[in-house]
Every structure is written in structure tokens, then in C-alpha cells.
Amino acid sequence: MIKVYTTPTCPWCHVLMDWLDKQGVEYQEIDAREMPDISSVPVTEINGERIVGFDRPALKAAIANLGSDSKKAA
């Protein structure tokens, strides 16, 4: 499962989630205000690896390593 830590006022969080939606990737949105170890957003957690910010190359590589299980059915 991919987790995306966000806050309601973070514009990059919404850009990231829109991008994930367009990629057909399922994720769970988590309010980062409830997570004391998250100090900046967005943070995407994939297989235990945390990617800070909207780092497309890192996100694409991490998603590719997941295989087809997290892709939405077209």
C-alpha cells in the first residue's frame, strides 16, 4: 500500500495526489498533522521508503518496483 502524508493547505500534496490518480495508482491519504515524525509534506511511503516532496523520478522508480498490484484496473 502506498501512503501519502498530506495537510489540507499543502498545494504540492494535491498536485502529487492528482498525478498519482492520473498514473492509475491507488494510495491512502493520511493527515500528516497526526504524525509527529513528519515535518514537511508531501511525503509518500512506498514499501517502507519515504519520498519527500513531489520527486517524480523517485516516485516512478518506487512504483515500478511494486509491480502491477497497486495499479488500478483500467
mmCIF file as gemmi writes it, N, C-alpha and C atoms, coordinates in Angstrom:
data_model
loop_
_atom_site.group_PDB
_atom_site.id
_atom_site.type_symbol
_atom_site.label_atom_id
_atom_site.label_alt_id
_atom_site.label_comp_id
_atom_site.label_asym_id
_atom_site.label_entity_id
_atom_site.label_seq_id
_atom_site.pdbx_PDB_ins_code
_atom_site.Cartn_x
_atom_site.Cartn_y
_atom_site.Cartn_z
_atom_site.occupancy
_atom_site.B_iso_or_equiv
_atom_site.pdbx_formal_charge
_atom_site.auth_seq_id
_atom_site.auth_asym_id
_atom_site.pdbx_PDB_model_num
ATOM 1 N N . MET Axp A 1 ? 0.843 -1.186 0 1 0 ? 1 A 1
ATOM 2 C CA . MET Axp A 1 ? 0 0 0 1 0 ? 1 A 1
ATOM 3 C C . MET Axp A 1 ? 0.881 1.239 0 1 0 ? 1 A 1
ATOM 4 N N . ILE Axp A 2 ? 0.513 2.183 -0.818 1 0 ? 2 A 1
ATOM 5 C CA . ILE Axp A 2 ? 1.197 3.466 -0.87 1 0 ? 2 A 1
ATOM 6 C C . ILE Axp A 2 ? 0.471 4.418 0.064 1 0 ? 2 A 1
ATOM 7 N N . LYS Axp A 3 ? 1.24 5.105 0.897 1 0 ? 3 A 1
ATOM 8 C CA . LYS Axp A 3 ? 0.676 6.083 1.823 1 0 ? 3 A 1
ATOM 9 C C . LYS Axp A 3 ? 1.194 7.459 1.433 1 0 ? 3 A 1
ATOM 10 N N . VAL Axp A 4 ? 0.291 8.435 1.414 1 0 ? 4 A 1
ATOM 11 C CA . VAL Axp A 4 ? 0.663 9.809 1.114 1 0 ? 4 A 1
ATOM 12 C C . VAL Axp A 4 ? 0.275 10.658 2.316 1 0 ? 4 A 1
ATOM 13 N N . TYR Axp A 5 ? 1.279 11.247 2.946 1 0 ? 5 A 1
ATOM 14 C CA . TYR Axp A 5 ? 1.069 12.107 4.109 1 0 ? 5 A 1
ATOM 15 C C . TYR Axp A 5 ? 0.908 13.536 3.612 1 0 ? 5 A 1
ATOM 16 N N . THR Axp A 6 ? -0.21 14.152 3.969 1 0 ? 6 A 1
ATOM 17 C CA . THR Axp A 6 ? -0.568 15.469 3.45 1 0 ? 6 A 1
ATOM 18 C C . THR Axp A 6 ? -1.102 16.368 4.563 1 0 ? 6 A 1
ATOM 19 N N . THR Axp A 7 ? -1.288 17.637 4.211 1 0 ? 7 A 1
ATOM 20 C CA . THR Axp A 7 ? -2.053 18.567 5.04 1 0 ? 7 A 1
ATOM 21 C C . THR Axp A 7 ? -3.075 19.239 4.129 1 0 ? 7 A 1
ATOM 22 N N . PRO Axp A 8 ? -4.167 19.732 4.688 1 0 ? 8 A 1
ATOM 23 C CA . PRO Axp A 8 ? -5.216 20.321 3.844 1 0 ? 8 A 1
ATOM 24 C C . PRO Axp A 8 ? -4.759 21.553 3.055 1 0 ? 8 A 1
ATOM 25 N N . THR Axp A 9 ? -3.782 22.28 3.551 1 0 ? 9 A 1
ATOM 26 C CA . THR Axp A 9 ? -3.373 23.524 2.903 1 0 ? 9 A 1
ATOM 27 C C . THR Axp A 9 ? -2.149 23.387 2.003 1 0 ? 9 A 1
ATOM 28 N N . CYS Axp A 10 ? -1.658 22.19 1.817 1 0 ? 10 A 1
ATOM 29 C CA . CYS Axp A 10 ? -0.441 21.958 1.027 1 0 ? 10 A 1
ATOM 30 C C . CYS Axp A 10 ? -0.781 21.822 -0.454 1 0 ? 10 A 1
ATOM 31 N N . PRO Axp A 11 ? -0.406 22.813 -1.286 1 0 ? 11 A 1
ATOM 32 C CA . PRO Axp A 11 ? -0.728 22.697 -2.707 1 0 ? 11 A 1
ATOM 33 C C . PRO Axp A 11 ? 0.021 21.559 -3.393 1 0 ? 11 A 1
ATOM 34 N N . TRP Axp A 12 ? 1.266 21.271 -2.998 1 0 ? 12 A 1
ATOM 35 C CA . TRP Axp A 12 ? 2.024 20.188 -3.619 1 0 ? 12 A 1
ATOM 36 C C . TRP Axp A 12 ? 1.441 18.828 -3.278 1 0 ? 12 A 1
ATOM 37 N N . CYS Axp A 13 ? 0.802 18.726 -2.131 1 0 ? 13 A 1
ATOM 38 C CA . CYS Axp A 13 ? 0.133 17.47 -1.769 1 0 ? 13 A 1
ATOM 39 C C . CYS Axp A 13 ? -0.961 17.151 -2.777 1 0 ? 13 A 1
ATOM 40 N N . HIS Axp A 14 ? -1.73 18.158 -3.145 1 0 ? 14 A 1
ATOM 41 C CA . HIS Axp A 14 ? -2.827 17.954 -4.096 1 0 ? 14 A 1
ATOM 42 C C . HIS Axp A 14 ? -2.293 17.684 -5.505 1 0 ? 14 A 1
ATOM 43 N N . VAL Axp A 15 ? -1.199 18.35 -5.875 1 0 ? 15 A 1
ATOM 44 C CA . VAL Axp A 15 ? -0.578 18.073 -7.171 1 0 ? 15 A 1
ATOM 45 C C . VAL Axp A 15 ? -0.108 16.622 -7.215 1 0 ? 15 A 1
ATOM 46 N N . LEU Axp A 16 ? 0.527 16.163 -6.142 1 0 ? 16 A 1
ATOM 47 C CA . LEU Axp A 16 ? 1.008 14.779 -6.068 1 0 ? 16 A 1
ATOM 48 C C . LEU Axp A 16 ? -0.147 13.79 -6.186 1 0 ? 16 A 1
ATOM 49 N N . MET Axp A 17 ? -1.208 14.008 -5.429 1 0 ? 17 A 1
ATOM 50 C CA . MET Axp A 17 ? -2.342 13.077 -5.475 1 0 ? 17 A 1
ATOM 51 C C . MET Axp A 17 ? -3.019 13.083 -6.845 1 0 ? 17 A 1
ATOM 52 N N . ASP Axp A 18 ? -3.129 14.264 -7.472 1 0 ? 18 A 1
ATOM 53 C CA . ASP Axp A 18 ? -3.689 14.324 -8.834 1 0 ? 18 A 1
ATOM 54 C C . ASP Axp A 18 ? -2.814 13.53 -9.797 1 0 ? 18 A 1
ATOM 55 N N . TRP Axp A 19 ? -1.491 13.659 -9.657 1 0 ? 19 A 1
ATOM 56 C CA . TRP Axp A 19 ? -0.563 12.922 -10.52 1 0 ? 19 A 1
ATOM 57 C C . TRP Axp A 19 ? -0.712 11.421 -10.309 1 0 ? 19 A 1
ATOM 58 N N . LEU Axp A 20 ? -0.788 10.983 -9.04 1 0 ? 20 A 1
ATOM 59 C CA . LEU Axp A 20 ? -0.976 9.559 -8.751 1 0 ? 20 A 1
ATOM 60 C C . LEU Axp A 20 ? -2.284 9.049 -9.361 1 0 ? 20 A 1
ATOM 61 N N . ASP Axp A 21 ? -3.34 9.844 -9.24 1 0 ? 21 A 1
ATOM 62 C CA . ASP Axp A 21 ? -4.624 9.457 -9.837 1 0 ? 21 A 1
ATOM 63 C C . ASP Axp A 21 ? -4.479 9.279 -11.35 1 0 ? 21 A 1
ATOM 64 N N . LYS Axp A 22 ? -3.798 10.208 -12.013 1 0 ? 22 A 1
ATOM 65 C CA . LYS Axp A 22 ? -3.605 10.12 -13.462 1 0 ? 22 A 1
ATOM 66 C C . LYS Axp A 22 ? -2.74 8.931 -13.853 1 0 ? 22 A 1
ATOM 67 N N . GLN Axp A 23 ? -1.846 8.515 -12.945 1 0 ? 23 A 1
ATOM 68 C CA . GLN Axp A 23 ? -0.999 7.345 -13.205 1 0 ? 23 A 1
ATOM 69 C C . GLN Axp A 23 ? -1.746 6.044 -12.94 1 0 ? 23 A 1
ATOM 70 N N . GLY Axp A 24 ? -2.929 6.142 -12.33 1 0 ? 24 A 1
ATOM 71 C CA . GLY Axp A 24 ? -3.709 4.954 -12.012 1 0 ? 24 A 1
ATOM 72 C C . GLY Axp A 24 ? -3.196 4.223 -10.791 1 0 ? 24 A 1
ATOM 73 N N . VAL Axp A 25 ? -2.604 4.96 -9.87 1 0 ? 25 A 1
ATOM 74 C CA . VAL Axp A 25 ? -2.005 4.353 -8.683 1 0 ? 25 A 1
ATOM 75 C C . VAL Axp A 25 ? -2.919 4.571 -7.48 1 0 ? 25 A 1
ATOM 76 N N . GLU Axp A 26 ? -3.225 3.493 -6.783 1 0 ? 26 A 1
ATOM 77 C CA . GLU Axp A 26 ? -4.027 3.587 -5.564 1 0 ? 26 A 1
ATOM 78 C C . GLU Axp A 26 ? -3.134 3.974 -4.402 1 0 ? 26 A 1
ATOM 79 N N . TYR Axp A 27 ? -3.668 4.775 -3.499 1 0 ? 27 A 1
ATOM 80 C CA . TYR Axp A 27 ? -2.912 5.223 -2.338 1 0 ? 27 A 1
ATOM 81 C C . TYR Axp A 27 ? -3.866 5.536 -1.201 1 0 ? 27 A 1
ATOM 82 N N . GLN Axp A 28 ? -3.297 5.626 -0.02 1 0 ? 28 A 1
ATOM 83 C CA . GLN Axp A 28 ? -4.059 6.006 1.168 1 0 ? 28 A 1
ATOM 84 C C . GLN Axp A 28 ? -3.558 7.378 1.598 1 0 ? 28 A 1
ATOM 85 N N . GLU Axp A 29 ? -4.452 8.343 1.705 1 0 ? 29 A 1
ATOM 86 C CA . GLU Axp A 29 ? -4.078 9.677 2.171 1 0 ? 29 A 1
ATOM 87 C C . GLU Axp A 29 ? -4.142 9.705 3.697 1 0 ? 29 A 1
ATOM 88 N N . ILE Axp A 30 ? -3.091 10.214 4.317 1 0 ? 30 A 1
ATOM 89 C CA . ILE Axp A 30 ? -3.014 10.294 5.773 1 0 ? 30 A 1
ATOM 90 C C . ILE Axp A 30 ? -2.704 11.732 6.168 1 0 ? 30 A 1
ATOM 91 N N . ASP Axp A 31 ? -3.417 12.245 7.141 1 0 ? 31 A 1
ATOM 92 C CA . ASP Axp A 31 ? -3.199 13.612 7.627 1 0 ? 31 A 1
ATOM 93 C C . ASP Axp A 31 ? -1.875 13.672 8.384 1 0 ? 31 A 1
ATOM 94 N N . ALA Axp A 32 ? -0.918 14.392 7.84 1 0 ? 32 A 1
ATOM 95 C CA . ALA Axp A 32 ? 0.416 14.476 8.434 1 0 ? 32 A 1
ATOM 96 C C . ALA Axp A 32 ? 0.408 15.204 9.773 1 0 ? 32 A 1
ATOM 97 N N . ARG Axp A 33 ? -0.623 15.97 10.048 1 0 ? 33 A 1
ATOM 98 C CA . ARG Axp A 33 ? -0.699 16.674 11.341 1 0 ? 33 A 1
ATOM 99 C C . ARG Axp A 33 ? -0.809 15.697 12.498 1 0 ? 33 A 1
ATOM 100 N N . GLU Axp A 34 ? -1.228 14.468 12.205 1 0 ? 34 A 1
ATOM 101 C CA . GLU Axp A 34 ? -1.348 13.434 13.231 1 0 ? 34 A 1
ATOM 102 C C . GLU Axp A 34 ? -0.07 12.608 13.378 1 0 ? 34 A 1
ATOM 103 N N . MET Axp A 35 ? 0.937 12.925 12.58 1 0 ? 35 A 1
ATOM 104 C CA . MET Axp A 35 ? 2.177 12.142 12.556 1 0 ? 35 A 1
ATOM 105 C C . MET Axp A 35 ? 3.341 13.013 13.056 1 0 ? 35 A 1
ATOM 106 N N . PRO Axp A 36 ? 3.785 12.833 14.292 1 0 ? 36 A 1
ATOM 107 C CA . PRO Axp A 36 ? 4.841 13.699 14.835 1 0 ? 36 A 1
ATOM 108 C C . PRO Axp A 36 ? 6.188 13.553 14.13 1 0 ? 36 A 1
ATOM 109 N N . ASP Axp A 37 ? 6.421 12.449 13.43 1 0 ? 37 A 1
ATOM 110 C CA . ASP Axp A 37 ? 7.709 12.254 12.755 1 0 ? 37 A 1
ATOM 111 C C . ASP Axp A 37 ? 7.73 12.826 11.335 1 0 ? 37 A 1
ATOM 112 N N . ILE Axp A 38 ? 6.623 13.42 10.884 1 0 ? 38 A 1
ATOM 113 C CA . ILE Axp A 38 ? 6.573 14.04 9.556 1 0 ? 38 A 1
ATOM 114 C C . ILE Axp A 38 ? 6.614 15.558 9.765 1 0 ? 38 A 1
ATOM 115 N N . SER Axp A 39 ? 7.673 16.183 9.265 1 0 ? 39 A 1
ATOM 116 C CA . SER Axp A 39 ? 7.821 17.624 9.485 1 0 ? 39 A 1
ATOM 117 C C . SER Axp A 39 ? 7.63 18.452 8.221 1 0 ? 39 A 1
ATOM 118 N N . SER Axp A 40 ? 7.568 17.806 7.063 1 0 ? 40 A 1
ATOM 119 C CA . SER Axp A 40 ? 7.281 18.505 5.817 1 0 ? 40 A 1
ATOM 120 C C . SER Axp A 40 ? 6.418 17.595 4.953 1 0 ? 40 A 1
ATOM 121 N N . VAL Axp A 41 ? 5.671 18.198 4.058 1 0 ? 41 A 1
ATOM 122 C CA . VAL Axp A 41 ? 4.774 17.434 3.197 1 0 ? 41 A 1
ATOM 123 C C . VAL Axp A 41 ? 4.911 17.917 1.763 1 0 ? 41 A 1
ATOM 124 N N . PRO Axp A 42 ? 4.543 17.119 0.8 1 0 ? 42 A 1
ATOM 125 C CA . PRO Axp A 42 ? 4.04 15.757 0.93 1 0 ? 42 A 1
ATOM 126 C C . PRO Axp A 42 ? 5.162 14.755 1.178 1 0 ? 42 A 1
ATOM 127 N N . VAL Axp A 43 ? 4.787 13.657 1.81 1 0 ? 43 A 1
ATOM 128 C CA . VAL Axp A 43 ? 5.68 12.512 1.988 1 0 ? 43 A 1
ATOM 129 C C . VAL Axp A 43 ? 4.918 11.298 1.466 1 0 ? 43 A 1
ATOM 130 N N . THR Axp A 44 ? 5.565 10.545 0.586 1 0 ? 44 A 1
ATOM 131 C CA . THR Axp A 44 ? 4.97 9.332 0.045 1 0 ? 44 A 1
ATOM 132 C C . THR Axp A 44 ? 5.767 8.144 0.557 1 0 ? 44 A 1
ATOM 133 N N . GLU Axp A 45 ? 5.076 7.191 1.148 1 0 ? 45 A 1
ATOM 134 C CA . GLU Axp A 45 ? 5.727 5.986 1.666 1 0 ? 45 A 1
ATOM 135 C C . GLU Axp A 45 ? 5.36 4.805 0.777 1 0 ? 45 A 1
ATOM 136 N N . ILE Axp A 46 ? 6.399 4.188 0.197 1 0 ? 46 A 1
ATOM 137 C CA . ILE Axp A 46 ? 6.209 3.045 -0.693 1 0 ? 46 A 1
ATOM 138 C C . ILE Axp A 46 ? 7.165 1.955 -0.244 1 0 ? 46 A 1
ATOM 139 N N . ASN Axp A 47 ? 6.598 0.821 0.194 1 0 ? 47 A 1
ATOM 140 C CA . ASN Axp A 47 ? 7.423 -0.298 0.691 1 0 ? 47 A 1
ATOM 141 C C . ASN Axp A 47 ? 8.401 0.147 1.773 1 0 ? 47 A 1
ATOM 142 N N . GLY Axp A 48 ? 7.951 1.004 2.667 1 0 ? 48 A 1
ATOM 143 C CA . GLY Axp A 48 ? 8.79 1.448 3.777 1 0 ? 48 A 1
ATOM 144 C C . GLY Axp A 48 ? 9.753 2.571 3.442 1 0 ? 48 A 1
ATOM 145 N N . GLU Axp A 49 ? 9.877 2.916 2.162 1 0 ? 49 A 1
ATOM 146 C CA . GLU Axp A 49 ? 10.747 4.019 1.748 1 0 ? 49 A 1
ATOM 147 C C . GLU Axp A 49 ? 9.926 5.302 1.698 1 0 ? 49 A 1
ATOM 148 N N . ARG Axp A 50 ? 10.458 6.355 2.322 1 0 ? 50 A 1
ATOM 149 C CA . ARG Axp A 50 ? 9.762 7.636 2.302 1 0 ? 50 A 1
ATOM 150 C C . ARG Axp A 50 ? 10.408 8.564 1.284 1 0 ? 50 A 1
ATOM 151 N N . ILE Axp A 51 ? 9.568 9.124 0.437 1 0 ? 51 A 1
ATOM 152 C CA . ILE Axp A 51 ? 9.998 10.08 -0.574 1 0 ? 51 A 1
ATOM 153 C C . ILE Axp A 51 ? 9.384 11.421 -0.193 1 0 ? 51 A 1
ATOM 154 N N . VAL Axp A 52 ? 10.248 12.398 0.065 1 0 ? 52 A 1
ATOM 155 C CA . VAL Axp A 52 ? 9.791 13.722 0.496 1 0 ? 52 A 1
ATOM 156 C C . VAL Axp A 52 ? 9.645 14.614 -0.726 1 0 ? 52 A 1
ATOM 157 N N . GLY Axp A 53 ? 8.513 15.311 -0.793 1 0 ? 53 A 1
ATOM 158 C CA . GLY Axp A 53 ? 8.249 16.213 -1.904 1 0 ? 53 A 1
ATOM 159 C C . GLY Axp A 53 ? 7.67 15.475 -3.099 1 0 ? 53 A 1
ATOM 160 N N . PHE Axp A 54 ? 7.478 16.213 -4.164 1 0 ? 54 A 1
ATOM 161 C CA . PHE Axp A 54 ? 6.931 15.643 -5.397 1 0 ? 54 A 1
ATOM 162 C C . PHE Axp A 54 ? 8.098 15.351 -6.337 1 0 ? 54 A 1
ATOM 163 N N . ASP Axp A 55 ? 8.806 14.275 -6.031 1 0 ? 55 A 1
ATOM 164 C CA . ASP Axp A 55 ? 10.001 13.849 -6.767 1 0 ? 55 A 1
ATOM 165 C C . ASP Axp A 55 ? 9.57 12.777 -7.767 1 0 ? 55 A 1
ATOM 166 N N . ARG Axp A 56 ? 9.16 13.19 -8.956 1 0 ? 56 A 1
ATOM 167 C CA . ARG Axp A 56 ? 8.611 12.254 -9.939 1 0 ? 56 A 1
ATOM 168 C C . ARG Axp A 56 ? 9.539 11.09 -10.267 1 0 ? 56 A 1
ATOM 169 N N . PRO Axp A 57 ? 10.829 11.327 -10.538 1 0 ? 57 A 1
ATOM 170 C CA . PRO Axp A 57 ? 11.687 10.177 -10.859 1 0 ? 57 A 1
ATOM 171 C C . PRO Axp A 57 ? 11.743 9.146 -9.723 1 0 ? 57 A 1
ATOM 172 N N . ALA Axp A 58 ? 11.851 9.62 -8.484 1 0 ? 58 A 1
ATOM 173 C CA . ALA Axp A 58 ? 11.905 8.69 -7.349 1 0 ? 58 A 1
ATOM 174 C C . ALA Axp A 58 ? 10.577 7.971 -7.182 1 0 ? 58 A 1
ATOM 175 N N . LEU Axp A 59 ? 9.469 8.686 -7.371 1 0 ? 59 A 1
ATOM 176 C CA . LEU Axp A 59 ? 8.149 8.068 -7.257 1 0 ? 59 A 1
ATOM 177 C C . LEU Axp A 59 ? 7.94 7.016 -8.338 1 0 ? 59 A 1
ATOM 178 N N . LYS Axp A 60 ? 8.311 7.355 -9.59 1 0 ? 60 A 1
ATOM 179 C CA . LYS Axp A 60 ? 8.149 6.398 -10.681 1 0 ? 60 A 1
ATOM 180 C C . LYS Axp A 60 ? 8.964 5.13 -10.431 1 0 ? 60 A 1
ATOM 181 N N . ALA Axp A 61 ? 10.191 5.293 -9.957 1 0 ? 61 A 1
ATOM 182 C CA . ALA Axp A 61 ? 11.047 4.132 -9.696 1 0 ? 61 A 1
ATOM 183 C C . ALA Axp A 61 ? 10.461 3.271 -8.583 1 0 ? 61 A 1
ATOM 184 N N . ALA Axp A 62 ? 9.997 3.895 -7.508 1 0 ? 62 A 1
ATOM 185 C CA . ALA Axp A 62 ? 9.437 3.14 -6.384 1 0 ? 62 A 1
ATOM 186 C C . ALA Axp A 62 ? 8.145 2.43 -6.783 1 0 ? 62 A 1
ATOM 187 N N . ILE Axp A 63 ? 7.318 3.097 -7.578 1 0 ? 63 A 1
ATOM 188 C CA . ILE Axp A 63 ? 6.06 2.486 -8.035 1 0 ? 63 A 1
ATOM 189 C C . ILE Axp A 63 ? 6.359 1.322 -8.98 1 0 ? 63 A 1
ATOM 190 N N . ALA Axp A 64 ? 7.34 1.486 -9.846 1 0 ? 64 A 1
ATOM 191 C CA . ALA Axp A 64 ? 7.712 0.409 -10.771 1 0 ? 64 A 1
ATOM 192 C C . ALA Axp A 64 ? 8.169 -0.822 -10.014 1 0 ? 64 A 1
ATOM 193 N N . ASN Axp A 65 ? 8.818 -0.634 -8.869 1 0 ? 65 A 1
ATOM 194 C CA . ASN Axp A 65 ? 9.289 -1.762 -8.063 1 0 ? 65 A 1
ATOM 195 C C . ASN Axp A 65 ? 8.147 -2.502 -7.377 1 0 ? 65 A 1
ATOM 196 N N . LEU Axp A 66 ? 6.996 -1.871 -7.26 1 0 ? 66 A 1
ATOM 197 C CA . LEU Axp A 66 ? 5.843 -2.531 -6.631 1 0 ? 66 A 1
ATOM 198 C C . LEU Axp A 66 ? 5.233 -3.602 -7.528 1 0 ? 66 A 1
ATOM 199 N N . GLY Axp A 67 ? 5.365 -3.44 -8.812 1 0 ? 67 A 1
ATOM 200 C CA . GLY Axp A 67 ? 4.706 -4.36 -9.734 1 0 ? 67 A 1
ATOM 201 C C . GLY Axp A 67 ? 3.314 -3.879 -10.04 1 0 ? 67 A 1
ATOM 202 N N . SER Axp A 68 ? 2.512 -4.719 -10.575 1 0 ? 68 A 1
ATOM 203 C CA . SER Axp A 68 ? 1.19 -4.319 -11.046 1 0 ? 68 A 1
ATOM 204 C C . SER Axp A 68 ? 0.122 -4.38 -9.96 1 0 ? 68 A 1
ATOM 205 N N . ASP Axp A 69 ? 0.467 -4.79 -8.744 1 0 ? 69 A 1
ATOM 206 C CA . ASP Axp A 69 ? -0.559 -4.917 -7.693 1 0 ? 69 A 1
ATOM 207 C C . ASP Axp A 69 ? -1.182 -3.606 -7.312 1 0 ? 69 A 1
ATOM 208 N N . SER Axp A 70 ? -0.448 -2.493 -7.367 1 0 ? 70 A 1
ATOM 209 C CA . SER Axp A 70 ? -1.025 -1.22 -6.94 1 0 ? 70 A 1
ATOM 210 C C . SER Axp A 70 ? -1.574 -0.399 -8.083 1 0 ? 70 A 1
ATOM 211 N N . LYS Axp A 71 ? -1.585 -0.944 -9.276 1 0 ? 71 A 1
ATOM 212 C CA . LYS Axp A 71 ? -2.174 -0.238 -10.41 1 0 ? 71 A 1
ATOM 213 C C . LYS Axp A 71 ? -3.689 -0.474 -10.408 1 0 ? 71 A 1
ATOM 214 N N . LYS Axp A 72 ? -4.435 0.565 -10.69 1 0 ? 72 A 1
ATOM 215 C CA . LYS Axp A 72 ? -5.879 0.419 -10.778 1 0 ? 72 A 1
ATOM 216 C C . LYS Axp A 72 ? -6.235 -0.315 -12.065 1 0 ? 72 A 1
ATOM 217 N N . ALA Axp A 73 ? -7.301 -1.047 -12.024 1 0 ? 73 A 1
ATOM 218 C CA . ALA Axp A 73 ? -7.783 -1.724 -13.22 1 0 ? 73 A 1
ATOM 219 C C . ALA Axp A 73 ? -8.301 -0.667 -14.188 1 0 ? 73 A 1
ATOM 220 N N . ALA Axp A 74 ? -7.907 -0.769 -15.408 1 0 ? 74 A 1
ATOM 221 C CA . ALA Axp A 74 ? -8.32 0.231 -16.405 1 0 ? 74 A 1
ATOM 222 C C . ALA Axp A 74 ? -9.701 -0.055 -16.928 1 0 ? 74 A 1
